[in-house]
Amino acid sequence: MDVEKLFHMTGGAGPNSYAKNSYLQKNVSDMVKHITLETLQELYVELAAPKTIGIADLGCASGPNSLATIKAMVETVEGTDRDDPSSSGESIPEFSVYLNDLPTNDFNSVFRALPDFYRQLSKERNGACPSVFVTGCPGSFYGRLLPKNSLHFVYSSNSLHWLSKVPPGLYDEKGKSVNKGKIYISECSSPGVSLAYFNQFQEDFSLFLQSRSKELVVGGRMVLIFLGRLGPDHVDRGNYILWELLSQSLANLVSLGKIEKEKLDSYHTHFYAPSKEEIEEQVRRENSFQLDQFQMFQLEKKSYDGSYGSAVAMAVRAIQESMLRQHFGVEDEVLDTLFEIYGRLMDGEMAEEEIKAFSFLLMQASDMVKHIIVETIEQLYLEAFPKTICIADMGCSSGKNSLPVIKTIVESVEEMGRLLAEPPEFCVYLNDLPSNDFNSIFKALPDFFRQLVKERNGTGRCPSVFIAACAGSFYGRLLPKNSMHFFYSSYCLHWLSKVPPGLYNDKGESLNKGNLYISESSPPAVSLAYFAQFQDDFSLFLQSRSKELVCRGRMLLILLGRVCQENHVDRGNSFYWELLSRSLAILASQGKIKKEKLDCYHAHFYAPSKWEIEDQVSREGSFFLDRFEMYQPEKTCDDIGKSYGSVVAMTVRAAQEVMLRHHFGLEEDDNGVLDTLFEIYGNMVDEEMAREEIKPFTFLLVLRKL
């Protein structure tokens, strides 16, 4: 069954049309309308009021819902511009709006509604209509639809639960169904049925994310609303039961002789309700987006003229009619009987217990870092077309972040290589200190290579990627001269090679007692000592990489920094250290650690300013600073049931535990001292965040060897 040729909402404006029976979908989008508009508003401000905003509604269908949403978006941006004190009132942008659905969609009815849409906009503005250019964009959103970097905002409501096709895994080698008599996953379905649907979802959603990643500008947003399920069980009292009742209704038609049983046995829906975990895993694997927000909600039952079951039946008919007509070869009379039965079954089920399907709302932001990595490596590749590209991840650590970056680099170069020449080989060095847990990285390599093979359509062909570990400090030479093309380092260069010696006087006593880092009570000599150590370290880093890089080789460096040139004490990086100092002081007051030990414990950390970095690059003289970006990552907490402070505390503990254990003599059984410390610390972070958000600045640099 060719879904793209056959599947569409029932067009026109008749009694069975989607236009007349899409109020359930409208209620879903209305429930989260405020979030959609707030997201667009934030985007407009963050992108410094672009002159043109590209918006796409993916799966727009043919009813009134899409244009109503677009109208609200236009009004939101207009209102944001007028409310901006710096705006002249004449800077309202133009809007390029793409309404997308499959080619079989009834675009005619959408276009016929445009004159009224524009008249309404003009009427509400005394004849002055904003510049809104609406075009139809037919095609599957499981693939590219628009040029690169052409969109700022993607919206999709009640569409992404539809798969690109019926999962091929639902049929055996002879083409016979393995889920006879059922049109979706049911209680009597074999595990292979659930797996077939899940595999198709993985393939489709990954392709959706890859496609939108190319079409969105850096920092662009997506708001996606679709049906999902709560846990691992596919059989729930929500989405599953809707399809189970339709299966039962079709079975009734078989018993009445109105359709053939063989036809029912081979009919399956191209629908899938994913779980939260399945969605998050695909977002993480694809690695183009960060998940800003994930909400689950249920649509409340509302009053309707007639029965609720009849209302649901009409909504399902508007969606499924095109597929049912083609597969079963039936006309209106049979469909009338089918959905009359379906409506009665629905009312019967609702009388026993309300059926409430879960909907998901995802807000995703395009990952600026990934875009810049891809752009940088593509530029490098185009300049020389090397047969082997040598890459090093400096400070790779032992978590899950390093290999996805390598995968991104390999895939972007591979794609260009196929278009322009033969894809190169990749020589990858993963670097960290000798005490790093390299074992855990190596254990992840088989899955990394399997994933590369799997994403190449199961051909078994894997690009030539050779990965090795390089143990040692990046504040010094690590690799042969002129051997590297690209260096990458994420959240490492704010760690100094040592605690600045200038923090101690001639007698070895600390100048910064009770403080782990620069604080308001620190003397000027403390700031100077940290700055001097940063100068020594960063200069040595640049000198070392300059020798190892080929001419015009690149470095992409991500590190924590500060905005103010003079003042080191900010509501960002320094404040997190201040809270850790206070937490340790509480332990000292409780006698759990010695105050003398606290007085001489200092972080080997420094958050430089933009000027300090640029000055060191200029002084060293080997590199040209191609790009310098500053941004503040949004507050996120992926762990359900944990506070943001707890998540921050666990992150800091993972980075500092080794140092704390050694300095305070907690190597053996610490009697829960570290647990107590980071519980106090997490609570302090939560209390401060309740007063005012703590948002450290991150710097992203791209340097090119001269």
C-alpha positions, -999 to 999 in steps of 0.1 A, spaced: 0 0 0 16 33 -11 8 56 17 21 88 1 -3 83 -29 -33 72 -10 -33 88 25 -50 121 30 -76 137 51 -111 138 35 -111 170 15 -138 195 7 -163 209 31 -189 181 32 -203 164 63 -176 138 63 -147 162 55 -117 169 77 -127 205 77 -159 197 95 -145 170 118 -111 182 130 -123 199 162 -106 172 183 -73 181 167 -80 218 172 -86 212 209 -53 195 212 -33 224 196 -54 250 215 -44 234 248 -7 242 241 -11 273 219 4 296 245 36 275 245 38 275 207 35 313 206 59 319 235 85 297 217 81 318 185 84 350 205 116 339 223 130 329 189 123 362 174 140 381 202 170 357 203 176 361 165 176 399 169 144 405 150 152 390 115 137 409 85 121 377 72 108 348 93 105 314 76 77 292 91 66 258 81 34 239 92 42 203 85 10 182 81 -12 212 76 -42 191 63 -71 209 47 -93 223 75 -93 257 91 -68 249 119 -36 257 100 -44 292 89 -58 301 123 -24 290 139 -4 310 113 -26 341 121 -18 338 158 19 334 150 19 366 128 1 385 156 26 373 182 56 385 163 39 418 155 31 423 192 67 414 202 81 440 178 57 468 190 66 460 227 103 463 220 114 498 233 142 498 207 119 492 178 108 519 155 75 502 149 84 499 112 106 468 116 79 442 116 93 413 95 79 397 64 67 361 68 74 333 44 49 305 53 50 270 39 20 248 43 31 212 39 13 179 35 13 149 11 6 156 -25 -28 139 -22 -39 166 4 -67 189 -6 -46 220 -10 -74 236 -31 -96 241 0 -66 257 18 -59 281 -10 -96 290 -13 -95 301 23 -65 325 18 -85 356 6 -106 355 38 -73 350 58 -58 381 42 -90 401 46 -92 393 83 -56 404 88 -62 437 70 -95 443 88 -78 440 122 -52 465 111 -74 491 95 -65 480 60 -27 476 65 -20 439 60 14 425 71 36 409 45 27 373 48 35 351 18 18 317 20 28 288 -3 18 251 -5 47 227 -2 35 191 -12 57 162 -1 65 139 28 81 155 58 101 123 61 127 138 38 139 172 26 113 198 16 131 232 16 165 247 10 192 247 37 189 273 64 156 287 50 134 281 81 133 297 115 103 279 130 88 245 123 53 236 137 36 202 134 4 193 152 -12 158 152 9 145 123 41 128 135 23 97 148 17 89 111 45 67 97 58 70 62 45 35 54 30 4 69 59 -13 86 72 -40 62 80 -62 92 43 -69 96 45 -94 67 64 -127 64 85 -138 35 54 -149 16 38 -115 20 13 -127 46 4 -107 76 18 -117 110 -10 -97 127 -41 -111 111 -74 -95 120 -58 -66 138 -50 -32 123 -25 -21 150 -6 -36 180 -31 -55 202 -30 -78 232 -28 -109 210 -1 -95 187 33 -112 187 64 -92 199 75 -90 163 46 -67 156 56 -41 182 92 -44 170 81 -38 134 63 -6 144 91 6 166 117 1 139 97 21 114 93 49 139 130 50 145 137 52 108 111 79 101 117 101 131 155 101 126 150 111 89 126 138 100 151 153 124 180 150 99 159 168 73 147 196 96 183 201 109 194 211 74 164 234 67 165 253 100 188 282 107 212 279 137 191 284 168 158 277 150 130 260 169 104 232 163 72 227 182 59 192 176 26 179 190 16 143 185 1 112 201 22 90 224 20 66 252 31 66 288 53 36 293 69 6 275 35 -12 271 20 -6 237 -14 -18 247 -30 10 267 -64 26 274 -56 54 250 -44 52 214 -45 13 213 -81 11 221 -91 34 193 -76 10 168 -89 -21 186 -124 -8 183 -119 -1 146 -106 -37 142 -138 -50 160 -160 -28 138 -144 -41 106 -148 -77 119 -185 -69 122 -186 -59 86 -169 -92 77 -196 -112 96 -222 -92 77 -206 -101 44 -199 -65 35 -161 -68 33 -138 -98 28 -119 -114 57 -88 -117 36 -89 -79 31 -92 -73 69 -63 -97 76 -40 -77 54 -51 -42 65 -28 -24 89 -25 12 100 7 33 95 4 48 130 27 46 160 24 62 194 60 64 208 70 66 244 89 95 259 120 74 262 119 64 226 116 100 214 144 112 237 167 84 225 161 93 188 168 130 195 200 121 213 212 97 185 205 121 157 223 148 177 211 179 158 187 192 184 185 199 221 151 191 237 141 223 254 108 211 267 88 179 268 52 179 281 25 151 282 -11 160 284 -46 145 279 -75 160 261 -105 163 283 -139 149 270 -161 178 260 -198 180 253 -209 174 217 -242 175 198 -252 138 199 -229 111 214 -192 115 220 -187 81 202 -203 95 170 -180 126 172 -149 104 175 -161 82 147 -165 111 124 -130 124 133 -115 89 126 -135 86 94 -121 119 81 -86 106 86 -90 69 75 -116 71 47 -92 74 18 -72 43 29 -103 22 37 -120 30 4 -89 19 -16 -81 -12 4 -116 -26 8 -131 -12 -24 -162 1 -5 -185 30 -11 -204 54 13 -231 30 24 -205 5 38 -185 33 54 -217 47 70 -224 13 86 -188 9 97 -186 42 116 -221 38 130 -208 5 146 -176 22 157 -194 51 173 -216 27 193 -186 7 205 -169 39 215 -199 50 236 -200 16 252 -164 17 262 -167 53 275 -197 43 296 -174 17 314 -142 39 316 -132 71 299 -107 67 270 -80 94 272 -51 93 248 -19 110 257 -4 137 235 32 149 236 45 184 231 82 187 222 101 220 219 134 215 201 161 240 194 186 234 166 220 228 181 242 257 173 274 238 182 267 210 158 260 234 129 293 252 135 312 219 138 297 207 104 303 241 87 339 242 100 348 206 90 331 210 56 352 242 49 383 224 59 376 194 36 367 216 6 400 234 8 422 203 3 402 171 -2 426 151 20 425 113 16 428 110 53 414 134 78 431 134 113 409 146 141 415 149 179 390 153 207 410 171 234 396 163 269 372 135 256 364 123 292 347 90 296 310 98 291 287 95 261 294 129 245 326 123 225 316 96 200 284 113 188 306 143 178 329 121 159 299 105 142 286 139 132 320 148 117 323 115 98 288 118 83 291 154 72 324 148 54 312 115 40 282 132 24 304 158 7 329 131 -3 302 112 -22 293 144 -41 327 156 -49 353 128 -46 359 96 -27 350 98 10 383 100 30 395 78 58 393 92 93 421 89 119 406 99 153 425 105 185 406 106 218 427 126 243 425 130 281 447 128 311 463 93 318 439 89 348 409 91 326 386 60 322 395 51 286 381 16 292 345 28 291 350 46 258 366 15 242 336 -6 253 313 18 235 331 15 202 314 -17 189 280 0 192 294 31 176 306 11 145 273 -9 144 253 23 143 274 37 115 268 5 95 231 4 104 224 39 92 239 30 58 208 10 49 221 -22 62 246 -26 35 273 -36 60 295 -9 46 312 12 73 334 42 66 371 38 74 372 53 108 403 44 130 400 54 166 429 55 191 435 69 226 461 96 233 468 99 270 484 131 283 479 168 291 469 190 261 490 217 278 519 204 258 527 184 227 508 151 220 511 143 183 537 146 155 542 179 135 517 187 108 498 155 114 463 169 123 435 186 104 410 193 131 410 197 169 378 197 189 376 204 227 344 208 246 342 221 282 378 214 290 400 245 285 386 263 315 405 237 336 440 249 343 471 227 343 475 233 381 463 254 410 479 288 404 511 290 426 504 327 431 475 318 455 501 311 483 525 334 501 562 328 508 552 306 538 529 285 517 498 300 533 467 306 511 458 342 502 422 331 496 413 313 528 378 297 528 373 303 491 377 278 464 378 304 436 377 341 431 351 357 453 340 391 464 362 388 495 393 377 475 422 402 474 433 414 439 463 391 439 440 361 437 424 373 404 459 381 391 472 346 400 444 329 381 448 351 351 486 345 350 481 308 351 455 310 323 480 330 302 507 304 306 484 275 299 465 288 269 496 301 253 512 266 256 480 250 243 481 272 212 518 267 206 514 229 208 484 227 185 501 250 160 529 225 156 506 196 152 481 211 128 486 213 90 485 247 74 449 261 75 439 233 99 411 242 123 403 241 160 368 243 175 370 251 212 341 253 237 347 266 272 332 285 300 339 322 302 327 355 316 312 386 300 328 413 321 364 421 314 374 435 348 351 418 373 357 381 378 327 377 402 295 371 383 261 354 386 275 325 366 306 304 369 321 321 400 289 318 419 287 280 415 322 279 432 309 303 459 281 279 467 305 250 469 327 270 493 297 276 515 288 239 514 323 229 525 322 256 553 290 239 567 309 205 568 338 222 586 314 237 611 300 202 617 334 188 622 332 165 592 362 181 575 391 202 589 389 240 584 427 241 577 421 218 548 393 240 535 415 271 537 441 256 514 417 240 488 414 258 455 399 250 421 422 247 391 396 266 371 394 299 352 366 315 332 384 340 309 368 370 292 365 374 255 393 401 255 417 378 274 412 350 248 416 373 218 447 388 234 464 354 239 455 343 203 470 376 190 501 373 211 508 337 202 504 346 165 498 311 149 460 314 145 433 335 130 401 337 150 375 328 124 345 328 148 337 337 184 302 330 198 288 336 233 257 318 245 240 307 277 226 271 276 190 268 288 183 253 321 174 216 316 167 187 338 162 153 321 159 133 353 122 131 363 118 135 400 151 153 405 155 190 411 178 212 389 201 217 419 204 179 424 214 175 387 240 204 390 253 188 422 258 154 406 276 171 376 300 190 399 306 159 420 316 139 389 342 166 380 355 173 415 351 140 435 387 128 429 402 161 440 380 163 471 387 128 483 424 132 480 426 167 496 403 161 525 414 125 532 382 108 521 398 81 499 385 52 520 351 51 537 340 87 540 309 80 561 287 97 537 306 131 539 305 136 501 268 126 500 261 152 526 282 178 509 265 176 476 230 173 491 237 207 508 252 220 476 221 209 455 197 226 480 217 258 478 216 258 440 178 253 441 173 281 466 194 305 446 176 295 413 143 303 431 156 339 437 173 345 403 185 321 376 222 313 376 233 312 339 270 308 331 283 319 297 298 295 272 322 306 245 327 289 212 358 296 192 368 285 157 406 291 150 424 286 117 461 280 115 479 307 95 
